[in-house]
Amino acid sequence: VQLVESGGGLVQAGGSLRLSCAASGSTFSINAMGWYRQAPGKQRELVAAISSGGGSTNYADSVKGRFTISRDNAKNTMYLQMNSLKPEDTAVYYCNAKTWAPGYNYWGQGTQVTVSS
């Protein structure tokens, strides 16, 4: 499985961005997917996750009500709509995919999101 993120960039506080994660390869093996982020000097943290069919989602408390995760399995693509962005959202955002048993983890290369105040 290969994952490629896109959509990052520089935005002012209060603005919006939409990240995309395109999956290729053995996409039939993908179960849950998620977005993680890592700010300088901090550990990578889960931002949002979505189940295989998209019917179940969960979010970090810090982004609830502002970010929306979704996926289009027909296009093998996952999205993260980010609204009301804050400077503390600045980080490299990574796409993650977990396969069905035995549950391998795959990562994208990351996309930079910078929110200016």
C-alpha positions, 0 to 999 in steps of 0.5 A: 500500500502506498499513500500520498498526501496533498493539500497542505500549505500556508493559511491564516488563522480562521482559514480552511484547508482540505487534505487528501490522501490517495492510496494505491497498491493493495487497497483492498487490504485497507481497513481503518484509516486516519490522520496524524500530525507532528509539530516540531519538538512534539510526538506524533498524535492522532487527529482523526480516524475513520472506519473501513466503510466510513460509518464510524469516526473519532477525533482528538478533542482539540479538533472536534467541531472544526475538522471532518474526516471522510473517505471515498473508497471508490476513489481510494482516497481519504480527506480531512476538511480543516476549518477555523484553523488555529496556529496550534494546528501547525504541523506535518500531517500524515496519512495512516492506513491499517490493513485487515489482519495481520494489521500492518500500518502504512504511512504517507510522506506527510504534508506541511500545514502552517497556520499564521496568526 
